[in-house]
Amino acid sequence: AKDWGVLYDDPIISLESLRRWKKEIISKMSGGLITLCKQRGINFINGRGKFINSNTINLSDGSSISFDRCILATGSQPAIPKQFMNYKLNVMDSSEALSLKEVPEKLLIVGGGYIGLEMGTVYSALGSRITIVEMMDSLLPGVDRDLVRPLYVKLTKEFESIYLNTKIISISRSGQSNCVTMMSTKQHIAESFDKVLVSVGRRPNTQDIGLEHTNIELDDKGFVKVDLKRQTSDPSILAIGDVAGEPMLAHKASHEARVAIDGLDDESVSFENRVIPAVVFTDPEIAWCGLTESEAKIK
């Protein structure tokens, strides 16, 4: 427990110890991947690169790499809607929430998806008074209601407020607090919060990597368009993981990688995402695999 930041003698939460434990876990995982690369004879280069054409990438150190085929796996980052961009000092994303130096007394979480609920569960356990605001009519939109219902019942007891069918109208700074105005179908709400966490999804890392110098096509959300073999519209480039679209899950990306490599060997393979398991790390946890009931009804 001490390694996790929990100290006894009148239990307190040590955020410094908690952050240190988190960094150690991340370091072990990333270091393990680098070790695997070395064991398998993979040349690992740490740097930033940009495409200058469909077969060449320039690196930040001035060198370049030429290739016959490339697999693009640049991942994603938290999305911050434009309406929050002017209030960056008042707003944090999920990555920043994992490095917070103090536990806010009152925390507003914008977005009732899996990221928002997971962060709300953690910060509630750390002592924050949590308010969730979700523009849809339920938490975890798209997930079967029989899974969400018991979680919702528990969260209504643990969180201070859960506002559904509600949008953020404005946010402004008043001293050390954030004054937030919200509008639902039933009421106008104005409250103050110590911190605001925006967790309304993630966006693909397709900007500033030189894709305009290739023949890659993006969809209307910025994801790279791929076929069932993970081939892009550029014959030299494939794409896997978050950058290639939903679901944004690590095990989905690993499976895509196998499909992409097998496809390069001209094997008859294709990627199907119908049976990818998903887990929401709340309390209680919920998980599912395959089509949800709502998806099945649509089909």
NUVO-771543 format. One line per field, with one value per residue (C-alpha): chain; x, y, z; residue in three letters. Coordinates in nm, 4 decimals, decimal comma, always signed. Layout:
% residues N
mol (A|...)
x (X|...)
y (Y|...)
z (Z|...)
type (ala|...)
% end
This chain:
% residues 299
mol (A|A|A|A|A|A|A|A|A|A|A|A|A|A|A|A|A|A|A|A|A|A|A|A|A|A|A|A|A|A|A|A|A|A|A|A|A|A|A|A|A|A|A|A|A|A|A|A|A|A|A|A|A|A|A|A|A|A|A|A|A|A|A|A|A|A|A|A|A|A|A|A|A|A|A|A|A|A|A|A|A|A|A|A|A|A|A|A|A|A|A|A|A|A|A|A|A|A|A|A|A|A|A|A|A|A|A|A|A|A|A|A|A|A|A|A|A|A|A|A|A|A|A|A|A|A|A|A|A|A|A|A|A|A|A|A|A|A|A|A|A|A|A|A|A|A|A|A|A|A|A|A|A|A|A|A|A|A|A|A|A|A|A|A|A|A|A|A|A|A|A|A|A|A|A|A|A|A|A|A|A|A|A|A|A|A|A|A|A|A|A|A|A|A|A|A|A|A|A|A|A|A|A|A|A|A|A|A|A|A|A|A|A|A|A|A|A|A|A|A|A|A|A|A|A|A|A|A|A|A|A|A|A|A|A|A|A|A|A|A|A|A|A|A|A|A|A|A|A|A|A|A|A|A|A|A|A|A|A|A|A|A|A|A|A|A|A|A|A|A|A|A|A|A|A|A|A|A|A|A|A|A|A|A|A|A|A|A|A|A|A|A|A|A|A|A|A|A|A)
x (+0,0000|+0,2883|+0,4131|+0,0678|+0,0782|-0,1318|+0,0374|-0,0945|-0,1091|-0,4190|-0,4332|-0,3418|-0,2965|+0,0529|+0,0095|+0,3870|+0,4177|+0,1199|+0,2734|+0,6100|+0,4438|+0,2595|+0,5820|+0,7585|+0,4839|+0,4980|+0,8786|+0,8745|+0,6203|+0,7949|+1,1365|+1,0106|+0,9066|+1,2497|+1,4104|+1,1891|+1,2964|+1,6644|+1,6095|+1,4419|+1,6945|+1,4697|+1,6460|+1,4741|+1,5142|+1,3918|+1,2935|+1,0308|+0,9675|+0,7745|+0,6920|+0,8483|+0,7023|+0,5416|+0,8744|+1,0851|+1,0689|+1,2876|+1,3916|+1,4369|+1,8138|+1,8389|+1,8731|+1,6194|+1,4840|+1,3750|+1,1450|+0,9421|+0,6512|+0,5615|+0,3176|+0,1771|+0,0977|+0,1089|-0,1749|-0,4062|-0,4333|-0,7146|-0,9526|-1,0310|-1,3300|-1,2752|-1,5110|-1,2628|-0,9448|-0,9644|-0,9827|-0,6826|-0,5565|-0,8852|-0,9234|-0,7270|-0,7453|-0,7167|-0,3380|-0,2966|-0,5403|-0,2997|-0,0247|-0,2247|-0,0282|-0,3288|-0,6757|-0,9396|-1,2180|-1,4776|-1,4128|-1,6357|-1,5931|-1,7229|-1,8146|-1,9848|-1,7880|-1,5445|-1,2545|-1,4618|-1,6179|-1,2850|-1,1255|-1,4300|-1,4069|-1,0399|-1,0790|-1,3899|-1,1874|-0,9175|-1,1740|-1,3001|-1,6663|-1,7464|-1,9968|-2,0465|-2,2061|-2,3024|-2,4783|-2,6451|-2,9354|-2,7244|-2,3775|-2,1570|-2,3642|-2,3827|-2,3195|-2,6076|-2,8301|-2,8333|-2,4563|-2,4722|-2,7666|-2,5926|-2,2925|-2,5196|-2,6990|-2,3677|-2,2264|-2,5360|-2,4538|-2,0822|-2,0839|-2,2294|-2,4246|-2,4753|-2,6305|-2,7559|-2,8876|-2,6759|-2,4315|-2,1638|-2,2640|-1,9703|-1,6746|-1,4870|-1,2313|-1,3260|-1,0316|-0,9139|-1,2439|-1,3975|-1,7507|-1,9391|-2,2797|-2,4698|-2,8017|-3,0153|-3,3586|-3,5027|-3,2908|-3,0183|-2,7270|-2,4443|-2,1768|-1,8143|-1,5438|-1,1781|-1,0913|-1,2616|-1,1643|-1,2642|-1,2992|-1,5034|-1,2921|-0,9593|-0,8312|-0,5825|-0,2240|-0,2356|-0,1311|+0,2220|+0,3619|+0,3668|+0,0702|-0,0016|+0,3130|+0,1681|-0,1460|-0,3077|-0,6746|-0,8366|-1,2007|-1,4076|-1,2765|-0,9116|-0,8619|-0,6605|-0,8792|-0,7778|-0,9138|-0,9557|-0,5817|-0,5034|-0,3811|-0,4220|-0,4974|-0,1190|+0,0233|+0,3394|+0,1719|-0,0465|-0,2012|-0,2933|-0,4094|-0,5865|-0,4822|-0,6866|-1,0095|-1,2299|-1,2140|-0,9070|-0,7739|-0,4194|-0,5161|-0,7058|-0,3891|-0,1832|-0,4249|-0,4212|-0,0411|-0,0563|-0,3129|-0,0993|+0,2191|+0,0396|-0,1122|+0,2341|+0,3142|+0,0170|-0,1794|-0,5570|-0,6314|-0,8760|-0,9434|-1,2845|-1,3690|-1,6870|-1,5487|-1,3006|-1,3442|-1,3819|-1,3525|-1,4453|-1,2319|-1,4898|-1,6233|-1,7915|-1,6031|-1,8065|-1,7026|-1,8488|-1,7429|-1,9006|-2,2104|-2,4044|-2,7800|-2,8320|-2,5837|-2,7526|-3,0916|-2,9526|-2,8076)
y (+0,0000|+0,2368|+0,1997|+0,3043|+0,6248|+0,5119|+0,5872|+0,4764|+0,6416|+0,8327|+0,7259|+0,9956|+0,9938|+1,0809|+1,2051|+1,2210|+0,8490|+0,7721|+0,9592|+0,7906|+0,4461|+0,5341|+0,6487|+0,3277|+0,1172|+0,3182|+0,2996|-0,0787|-0,1233|+0,1055|-0,0310|-0,3829|-0,2930|-0,1459|-0,4644|-0,6736|-0,4598|-0,5207|-0,8953|-0,9219|-0,7133|-0,4095|-0,0761|+0,1575|+0,5320|+0,7883|+1,1076|+1,2971|+1,2369|+1,3875|+1,2417|+1,4312|+1,1851|+0,8417|+0,6628|+0,8982|+1,0414|+1,3261|+1,3001|+1,5817|+1,5245|+1,6087|+1,2527|+1,0710|+0,7185|+0,5705|+0,2708|+0,0509|+0,0096|+0,1935|+0,1130|+0,4284|+0,3885|+0,7407|+0,6899|+0,9596|+1,2327|+1,3793|+1,5993|+1,9469|+2,1124|+2,4666|+2,6142|+2,5154|+2,6271|+2,9831|+2,8483|+2,6171|+2,7422|+2,6339|+2,3065|+1,9820|+1,6711|+1,3086|+1,3030|+1,6070|+1,4584|+1,1677|+1,4112|+1,6442|+1,7779|+1,8062|+1,6596|+1,9215|+1,9601|+1,9998|+1,8478|+1,8859|+1,6145|+1,6986|+1,3726|+1,0619|+0,8120|+0,5533|+0,7958|+1,0445|+0,7762|+0,6060|+0,9362|+1,0248|+0,6933|+0,7531|+1,1127|+1,0327|+0,7674|+1,0315|+1,2630|+1,4911|+1,5866|+1,4823|+1,6297|+1,4668|+1,6494|+1,4486|+1,5873|+1,2537|+1,1003|+0,8344|+0,7528|+0,5386|+0,6045|+0,2956|+0,0461|-0,1871|-0,0387|-0,3531|-0,3094|+0,0633|+0,0555|-0,0919|+0,1365|+0,4410|+0,3509|+0,3293|+0,6489|+0,8505|+0,7659|+0,8452|+1,1491|+1,4823|+1,5286|+1,3610|+1,5864|+1,4159|+1,5885|+1,8835|+2,1095|+2,3511|+2,7059|+2,8989|+2,8747|+3,1616|+3,2206|+3,3756|+3,3823|+3,0247|+2,8756|+2,8029|+2,9331|+2,7021|+2,7589|+2,4543|+2,4113|+2,0980|+2,0278|+2,1020|+2,3664|+2,6303|+2,5424|+2,7609|+2,6193|+2,6766|+2,4107|+2,3930|+2,2025|+2,1054|+1,7825|+1,7549|+1,3914|+1,3971|+1,1563|+1,1417|+1,2650|+1,0881|+1,2074|+1,2880|+1,6530|+1,7849|+1,4534|+1,5438|+1,3364|+1,6077|+1,4892|+1,1393|+1,0010|+0,9129|+1,0080|+1,1084|+1,0804|+1,3730|+1,3134|+1,3039|+0,9275|+0,7558|+0,5630|+0,1966|-0,1207|-0,4596|-0,5284|-0,1906|-0,0556|+0,3200|+0,4969|+0,5297|+0,1965|+0,2404|+0,3047|+0,1020|+0,2271|+0,0581|+0,1522|+0,4687|+0,6607|+0,4147|+0,4638|+0,3075|+0,1212|+0,2854|-0,0116|-0,1484|-0,5101|-0,4031|-0,2324|-0,5471|-0,7555|-0,4958|-0,5171|-0,8921|-0,8422|-0,5703|-0,7814|-1,0908|-0,8766|-0,7631|-1,1310|-1,1480|-1,3675|-1,3624|-1,1772|-0,9107|-0,7169|-0,7499|-0,5638|-0,7519|-0,9487|-0,7107|-0,7120|-0,3794|-0,2972|+0,0121|+0,0347|+0,1863|+0,0431|-0,1864|-0,2666|-0,3534|-0,5368|-0,6689|-0,8359|-0,8314|-0,6452|-0,4589|-0,4987|-0,1525|-0,2272|-0,5589|-0,3882|-0,1417|-0,4248)
z (+0,0000|+0,0728|-0,2850|-0,4045|-0,2036|+0,0954|+0,4299|+0,7701|+1,1141|+1,0352|+0,6689|+0,4201|+0,0446|-0,0742|-0,4306|-0,4722|-0,3918|-0,6128|-0,9076|-0,8488|-0,8497|-1,1723|-1,3403|-1,2369|-1,3948|-1,7184|-1,7236|-1,6792|-1,9587|-2,2073|-2,1111|-2,1691|-2,5222|-2,5971|-2,4649|-2,6935|-2,9901|-2,9113|-2,8642|-3,2028|-3,3920|-3,4385|-3,4816|-3,2317|-3,2976|-3,0460|-3,2266|-3,4224|-3,7895|-4,0796|-4,4161|-4,7053|-4,9563|-4,9556|-4,9085|-4,6957|-4,3431|-4,2167|-3,8505|-3,6001|-3,5896|-3,9601|-4,0865|-4,3023|-4,3432|-4,6753|-4,6881|-4,9204|-4,6772|-4,3584|-4,0768|-3,9194|-3,5466|-3,4033|-3,1548|-3,0205|-2,7583|-2,5466|-2,7442|-2,6099|-2,7842|-2,9087|-2,6515|-2,3788|-2,5549|-2,4193|-2,0661|-2,0752|-1,7404|-1,5823|-1,7706|-1,7726|-1,9882|-1,8785|-1,9188|-1,6951|-1,4430|-1,3959|-1,2889|-1,0646|-0,7686|-0,5397|-0,4987|-0,5862|-0,3329|-0,6099|-0,9526|-1,2585|-1,5212|-1,8674|-2,0399|-1,9061|-2,1133|-1,9842|-1,9327|-1,7353|-1,5155|-1,4493|-1,3466|-1,1402|-0,9574|-0,8743|-0,7599|-0,5589|-0,3731|-0,3139|-0,1539|-0,4339|-0,4614|-0,8176|-1,0619|-1,4025|-1,6951|-2,0048|-2,3116|-2,3949|-2,2016|-2,0256|-1,9017|-2,1285|-2,4425|-2,6618|-2,3809|-2,2928|-2,0243|-1,8099|-1,7679|-1,6977|-1,4569|-1,1477|-1,2042|-1,2330|-0,9076|-0,7210|-0,8713|-0,7784|-0,4160|-0,4450|-0,6754|-0,5723|-0,8979|-1,2353|-1,4996|-1,8163|-2,1310|-2,0191|-2,2039|-2,0847|-2,1794|-2,0338|-1,7991|-1,6380|-1,3648|-1,0316|-0,7928|-0,7541|-0,8712|-1,2101|-1,2527|-1,4875|-1,6439|-1,7700|-1,9451|-1,9418|-2,0859|-1,7429|-1,5747|-1,5867|-1,3562|-1,2265|-0,9957|-0,8976|-0,9123|-0,8165|-1,1346|-1,4605|-1,6359|-2,0025|-2,1099|-2,4281|-2,6309|-2,8092|-3,1445|-3,3731|-3,3985|-3,7688|-3,7506|-3,8102|-3,9374|-4,3067|-4,4249|-4,6816|-4,8631|-4,9024|-5,0660|-4,7313|-4,6963|-4,3662|-4,2668|-4,1357|-3,7801|-3,8830|-3,8674|-4,1393|-4,3831|-4,4065|-4,5642|-4,3967|-4,4345|-4,2705|-4,6044|-4,6502|-4,9769|-5,0189|-5,1488|-4,9390|-4,6020|-4,3655|-4,0399|-3,7121|-3,3639|-3,2524|-3,5633|-3,7744|-3,5781|-3,3134|-3,0910|-2,9374|-2,7423|-2,7102|-2,7757|-3,0872|-3,2136|-3,1464|-3,3512|-3,6307|-3,6372|-3,6993|-3,9758|-4,1371|-4,1312|-4,2617|-4,5351|-4,6415|-4,6954|-4,9345|-4,6972|-4,7224|-4,3971|-4,2840|-3,9659|-3,7999|-3,4811|-3,3919|-3,0968|-2,9313|-2,5508|-2,3707|-1,9996|-1,7978|-1,4822|-1,2508|-0,9246|-1,0064|-1,3261|-1,6331|-1,9494|-2,2732|-2,5947|-2,9386|-3,0501|-2,7857|-2,7797|-2,9306|-3,2116|-3,2825|-3,3116|-3,5654|-3,7748)
type (ala|lys|asp|trp|gly|val|leu|tyr|asp|asp|pro|ile|ile|ser|leu|glu|ser|leu|arg|arg|trp|lys|lys|glu|ile|ile|ser|lys|met|ser|gly|gly|leu|ile|thr|leu|cys|lys|gln|arg|gly|ile|asn|phe|ile|asn|gly|arg|gly|lys|phe|ile|asn|ser|asn|thr|ile|asn|leu|ser|asp|gly|ser|ser|ile|ser|phe|asp|arg|cys|ile|leu|ala|thr|gly|ser|gln|pro|ala|ile|pro|lys|gln|phe|met|asn|tyr|lys|leu|asn|val|met|asp|ser|ser|glu|ala|leu|ser|leu|lys|glu|val|pro|glu|lys|leu|leu|ile|val|gly|gly|gly|tyr|ile|gly|leu|glu|met|gly|thr|val|tyr|ser|ala|leu|gly|ser|arg|ile|thr|ile|val|glu|met|met|asp|ser|leu|leu|pro|gly|val|asp|arg|asp|leu|val|arg|pro|leu|tyr|val|lys|leu|thr|lys|glu|phe|glu|ser|ile|tyr|leu|asn|thr|lys|ile|ile|ser|ile|ser|arg|ser|gly|gln|ser|asn|cys|val|thr|met|met|ser|thr|lys|gln|his|ile|ala|glu|ser|phe|asp|lys|val|leu|val|ser|val|gly|arg|arg|pro|asn|thr|gln|asp|ile|gly|leu|glu|his|thr|asn|ile|glu|leu|asp|asp|lys|gly|phe|val|lys|val|asp|leu|lys|arg|gln|thr|ser|asp|pro|ser|ile|leu|ala|ile|gly|asp|val|ala|gly|glu|pro|met|leu|ala|his|lys|ala|ser|his|glu|ala|arg|val|ala|ile|asp|gly|leu|asp|asp|glu|ser|val|ser|phe|glu|asn|arg|val|ile|pro|ala|val|val|phe|thr|asp|pro|glu|ile|ala|trp|cys|gly|leu|thr|glu|ser|glu|ala|lys|ile|lys)
% end
